């Protein structure tokens, strides 16, 4: 359960951080957005250290699907752009890959 919470928190923090930089650079908003972006990206990195995995790379690979799902949700809810069938299919394909990576039997 802690892994799931860490992944969700990391996704929110990473997307918020990246969006803050995007907001500042692409939309010419105040440089104060860089403070939010920096703090959010620091929190993102910290939260990924809470994931229960023997190897960081495996945790990061699995997290990629959570990030993809959260990004599509962000695009829909925050940016007002409805995901198309390719967004949805791609997210599910990634989810299957993440499940194999994270839960695959290792010997």
N, C-alpha and C positions, 0 to 999 in steps of 0.2 A: 504494500500500500504506500509506503514511504517513497518508493521509486516512482510510482505513478504521480504522486503529489509533486515530487521534485521535477519530473518531466513537464508537468503542466505549468508549474511556477517558472521554470526555465524558459519555456516557450513564450509565456506572456512577457517575461523580462527581456528576452532577446528581441522579440518583435517590437516591443515598446522602445527599446534602445535604438534599434535600427531605424524605426520610423521617426524617432526624434531627430536623428542625423539627416534623414531624408527631408523632413519638414524644414530643418534649418537650411540645408544646402539647395534643395530643389525648389522650395517654395519661398526662399528668402525670408525666413522667419528669424526671430531674435536668437542670438547666440546663446541665450539662456537655455535653449533646447538641448544644447550640448551637455549641460549639467545633468539633465534627466537622462539623456542617452548614455552618458558615461556611467552613472550610477546603475542604470538598468542593465547594462552589459556586464558590469562587475557582479551584480546579483545573479545574472544568468550563469556566469562561470562558476560562482560559488554553489549554486543549486545543483549543477551537474556533478559536483563532488559528493553529493549526498546519495547518488544512485548506487544501489547495491549491485556491483558488477566487479568481477575479478580484474577486468581490463578496461581501461578508459576508452579505448577505441571501439570496443563492443557497445559500451554505453552510449557513446556519441553516435554510432551508426544507428542504433535503435531510436535514439532521440530524434534523429532526422525525420522520421515519420510523424512524430508528435509535432515537430516544427512545421512540416508541410501541411498537416491538418489545421494547425492554428493559423498558418498564413492564409489558407483558403478561407477560413472562418473570418479572419481579420478583413480580408478583401471584401467579403460579403457584408459583414456587420458594420465595420468602421468606414470602409470606402464606398459602400453601396453598389458593388459590382457582383451580380449573381454568378456563382460558379457554373460553368458549363459541364457537359457530360465528361469531357476530357479531364477537367480538374478533379472530378469525383472518381473516375476510373483510375487515374494516376495515383490518387491518394490511397485507394484500396490496394493497388498493386504494391505500393511502398509499404503499407501496413503488413501485408503478407510477408514481404521480405524481412521486415523488422522482427516479426514473430519468429521467423526461422533463425535469424541471427541471435536473438536474445535467449530463446528457449530451446534451441537445437541441442540434442544430446552430444555431449563431448566425452571422448574417451581417452 
